[in-house]
Amino acid sequence: MRRDQWGRYAPMPFVGAAVLLLVLIVLTPALISIGSPGPGVLTQAELIVDRVAGVNATHFYVRGYGSTVRYAGIWIGVATGFNWSGSGSPPWANLTWKTWWNDTDVLSLGFVSLANPVAVNITAYYTSSGGAATYIGILAFAVGLGSAGPTLYAASSTPGVTVPSSTTVDNSSLPLPILLVQGSSGSLP
């Protein structure tokens, strides 16, 4: 067959895109492996914040994207007893991490807080034969009455951790997933 006859069955723009996609797949490091994944998308840790309207408790969960990601350790420090209503910046420098939850070789770690406001200091450490990664975040939460009703106010002091400044406390807005950022091994508590 001549080249123009092949063009009907395999147009060059599509062939070029397919070849480029194949090269990217081959050259991209494996994000999923049989056994333990190496540090990558599946080991990314997230904080999930949940609160039910009319209940005076905020639930916090730290877990990974992958349902089978086992962290070597998760540490959650909690600071309470500070003054912050959700506007402006929390007093980051004055927070005292009095309570710590931690566990090793776990899929997730969670706790419930009755405090308002409450700040959390999170470190999730992942390690396998494919490498190691540490995910971190320092965040503050306060519940108040906003224009749309009960509102969860949030702030982060960790560069790269994005959190909405306010979220309505209802079933359509919560639970709220927040991605933690990759830090250094020196950030372990």
ABEGO torsion letter per residue (X at the ends): XBAAAAAAABBAAAAAAAAAAAAAAAABBBABBBEBBBBEAAABBBBBBBBBBGBABBBBBBBBABAABBBABBBBBBBBGBBBAGBEBBBAAABBBABBBBBBGBABBBBBBABOBBBBBBBBBBBBAAEBBBBBBBBBBBBBBBAAEBBBBBBBABBGBBBBABBBBBAAAOBBBBBBBBBBAAABX
